[in-house]
Amino acid sequence: MNPNGPLAGVRVLDLTRVLSGPFCTGLLADLGAEVVKIEAPQGDDYRHIGPFRAGESALYQLVNRNKLGMVFDLKQAADSALVRRLAAVADVFVENFRPGVASRLGVGCAELTAANPRLIYASISGFGQSGSQRDLPAFDLVAQALSGFMAMTGEPDGAPTKVGESIGDLAGGLFCAFGILAALYERERTGVGRSIDVSMVDALVALMPTAIAQWMFGASPPIRSGNRHPLSTPFGTFRAKDGYVVICVLTRAQFAQLAQCMGRPDLSDDPAFATDALRTINEARLKVLIETWLAALGVTEAVQILMHAGVPASQIEEPAAVFEGRQVAERSILSTTQHATLGAIAAMEQPVHFGGLRRGGQRAAPGLGEHQHSVLERWLGEST
């Protein structure tokens, strides 16, 4: 919680667990919001998912940074009533139960906003609060499968493949944070809160402009294209002597530069490669030409030649090299925080840089119920 952040003074009651909701509220906490995470007595499921060190989950630590922790059993009337009292003095309430569950627990949107009309009530679910599929259970992989995202990922002749991260959860959380910020801005004008309904499937569909464009105006339906762009060529991965090179050519000028690098300036005048669309039609032939040239070059040398000529290109980095590398360090995407039992551990930073706002200083995720008494005292004036 950054006291100088743009969301300083905003109170967020966080009844989310696992990833989509905690990712959302973690972003708000990074920007100074006071996020109070409410867990069931057994704790967030992510406390019990590895990898672990000294019994602490890395996943839980990463997405619950900068939050305060409380424990309530919402199936108990007294606990449910106390959470409603906290919601009455909160600015934002975030939940990611299956639709209808929050209402059954006494913390539904209608009840809370009737008591606190300024409350922004945000819900994240697999399929949204309305529609024929609203009651179906959903994990990230389900969202990837049912959104079309998975069908677009993988080699054309291979099986559909999940994205390498939990993109459905993360997209849902990111769009929910975006919605909350918009609602906070609106409330400054109107004085009234708003309900926010985010579906993980919807969020993934919203991240598919290329596939939707193909569906709209393309000659064929969108299909998996492997490690190349479905509409532009050469735009993908190519085998070099000791690995793979990523090459991204979008314009005719960039293709001419690539042809020069290959020692084949004549290719830029070849009618088969005259436009992006024609290069895509003749992608197989062009890929053979590029990989024939790359066969004698190491990845590092090839990238240097291409980048020097103004052709966007890169090697493919392993995640650990990225996390320990120059870009992450120079841009402060990861920092270090102190945990009560683990000592110094890595902490995620949200990627947006705000001018004049110092990065770092992250606080470790809360212990189960760690701030029970202090929050009740500050929010409700109750000492225990």
CORSULGI-V228649 format. One record per pair of residues at least 12 apart in sequence whose ideal C-beta (glycine too) atoms are under 6 Angstrom apart, sorted by the first residue. I is the first residue (numbers start at 0). J is the second residue. D is the distance in Angstrom with one decimal. If there is no record, write none. Layout:
# CORSULGI-V228649
i | j | d
I | J | D
I | J | D
This chain:
# CORSULGI-V228649
i | j | d
0 | 28 | 5.8
0 | 33 | 5.8
0 | 65 | 5.0
1 | 31 | 4.4
4 | 30 | 4.3
4 | 31 | 2.4
5 | 30 | 5.4
6 | 27 | 5.9
6 | 30 | 4.2
6 | 31 | 4.5
6 | 32 | 4.0
7 | 31 | 3.7
9 | 32 | 4.3
9 | 90 | 4.9
10 | 33 | 5.2
10 | 89 | 4.7
10 | 90 | 4.9
11 | 24 | 5.9
11 | 27 | 5.6
11 | 32 | 5.0
11 | 34 | 4.4
11 | 91 | 4.4
12 | 35 | 5.6
12 | 85 | 5.7
12 | 86 | 5.6
12 | 89 | 4.4
12 | 92 | 4.8
13 | 34 | 5.2
13 | 36 | 4.6
13 | 93 | 5.3
14 | 37 | 5.2
14 | 94 | 4.4
15 | 93 | 5.6
15 | 95 | 4.4
16 | 43 | 4.4
16 | 44 | 5.5
17 | 44 | 5.3
17 | 45 | 5.6
18 | 165 | 5.7
18 | 168 | 4.0
19 | 95 | 5.5
19 | 123 | 4.8
19 | 168 | 4.2
19 | 171 | 4.3
19 | 172 | 4.5
20 | 93 | 5.7
20 | 95 | 3.9
20 | 123 | 5.4
21 | 62 | 4.2
21 | 63 | 5.5
22 | 62 | 5.2
22 | 169 | 5.8
22 | 172 | 3.5
23 | 172 | 3.8
23 | 175 | 4.4
23 | 176 | 4.7
24 | 93 | 5.6
25 | 62 | 5.1
25 | 64 | 5.8
26 | 176 | 4.6
26 | 349 | 5.1
28 | 65 | 3.7
28 | 66 | 5.4
29 | 349 | 4.3
34 | 66 | 4.5
35 | 67 | 4.8
35 | 69 | 5.9
35 | 374 | 5.4
36 | 66 | 4.5
36 | 68 | 5.2
37 | 69 | 5.1
37 | 71 | 5.5
38 | 70 | 5.5
40 | 70 | 5.8
40 | 72 | 5.5
42 | 367 | 5.0
45 | 58 | 5.0
45 | 59 | 4.3
46 | 59 | 5.0
52 | 341 | 6.0
53 | 340 | 5.7
53 | 341 | 5.9
55 | 341 | 5.8
59 | 364 | 5.8
60 | 364 | 4.8
61 | 347 | 5.1
63 | 364 | 3.7
64 | 346 | 5.5
64 | 361 | 5.1
64 | 364 | 5.8
65 | 362 | 5.0
66 | 365 | 5.7
67 | 365 | 5.8
67 | 370 | 3.9
67 | 374 | 5.7
68 | 365 | 2.9
68 | 368 | 5.9
68 | 369 | 4.5
68 | 370 | 5.3
69 | 368 | 6.0
69 | 371 | 5.0
69 | 374 | 5.8
70 | 368 | 3.7
73 | 104 | 4.2
79 | 105 | 4.1
82 | 106 | 5.7
85 | 378 | 5.8
86 | 111 | 4.7
87 | 114 | 5.1
87 | 115 | 4.8
88 | 378 | 5.5
91 | 119 | 4.7
91 | 179 | 5.7
92 | 111 | 6.0
92 | 118 | 5.8
92 | 120 | 5.0
93 | 121 | 4.6
94 | 122 | 5.7
95 | 123 | 4.2
98 | 124 | 5.6
98 | 128 | 5.0
98 | 133 | 4.8
108 | 120 | 4.4
108 | 194 | 5.1
116 | 191 | 5.6
117 | 192 | 5.0
118 | 192 | 4.6
119 | 179 | 5.9
119 | 182 | 4.5
119 | 192 | 4.4
119 | 193 | 5.9
120 | 194 | 4.8
121 | 175 | 5.4
121 | 179 | 5.5
121 | 195 | 4.1
122 | 196 | 5.6
123 | 171 | 5.0
123 | 175 | 5.2
123 | 197 | 4.8
125 | 137 | 2.2
125 | 142 | 6.0
125 | 199 | 5.3
126 | 198 | 5.4
126 | 200 | 5.7
127 | 196 | 5.6
127 | 198 | 3.6
128 | 196 | 4.5
139 | 165 | 4.1
139 | 167 | 4.2
139 | 168 | 4.6
140 | 161 | 6.0
142 | 167 | 3.2
142 | 199 | 4.0
142 | 200 | 5.1
142 | 203 | 5.8
143 | 161 | 5.4
143 | 167 | 5.3
145 | 200 | 5.6
146 | 200 | 4.7
146 | 203 | 3.7
146 | 204 | 5.3
148 | 203 | 4.7
149 | 161 | 5.9
151 | 210 | 5.5
151 | 223 | 6.0
153 | 223 | 4.9
154 | 225 | 4.3
155 | 223 | 5.1
155 | 225 | 6.0
167 | 199 | 4.4
167 | 203 | 5.5
170 | 202 | 3.9
170 | 203 | 5.7
170 | 206 | 5.9
171 | 197 | 5.4
171 | 199 | 4.0
171 | 202 | 4.7
174 | 197 | 5.4
174 | 202 | 4.8
175 | 197 | 4.4
178 | 195 | 4.3
231 | 249 | 5.5
231 | 275 | 5.4
232 | 278 | 4.0
232 | 279 | 4.2
232 | 282 | 4.6
233 | 246 | 5.5
233 | 248 | 5.1
233 | 285 | 5.7
233 | 289 | 5.9
234 | 247 | 5.2
234 | 248 | 6.0
237 | 289 | 5.2
237 | 290 | 5.4
237 | 293 | 5.7
238 | 290 | 5.2
239 | 293 | 4.2
239 | 296 | 5.5
239 | 298 | 5.0
239 | 301 | 5.2
240 | 296 | 5.8
240 | 297 | 5.2
241 | 297 | 4.9
241 | 298 | 5.8
242 | 298 | 4.3
243 | 315 | 5.5
244 | 298 | 5.6
244 | 301 | 5.0
244 | 312 | 6.0
245 | 313 | 4.9
246 | 312 | 5.0
247 | 311 | 4.1
253 | 310 | 5.8
254 | 267 | 5.9
255 | 267 | 4.1
256 | 308 | 4.7
256 | 309 | 5.5
256 | 310 | 5.1
257 | 310 | 5.1
260 | 304 | 5.4
260 | 305 | 5.8
260 | 308 | 5.1
261 | 292 | 4.5
298 | 314 | 4.9
302 | 314 | 5.7
331 | 348 | 5.9
331 | 358 | 4.5
332 | 348 | 5.6
333 | 345 | 5.4
334 | 346 | 5.1
334 | 348 | 5.6
334 | 359 | 4.6
334 | 361 | 5.7
336 | 361 | 4.4
336 | 363 | 5.1
338 | 363 | 4.3
346 | 361 | 3.9
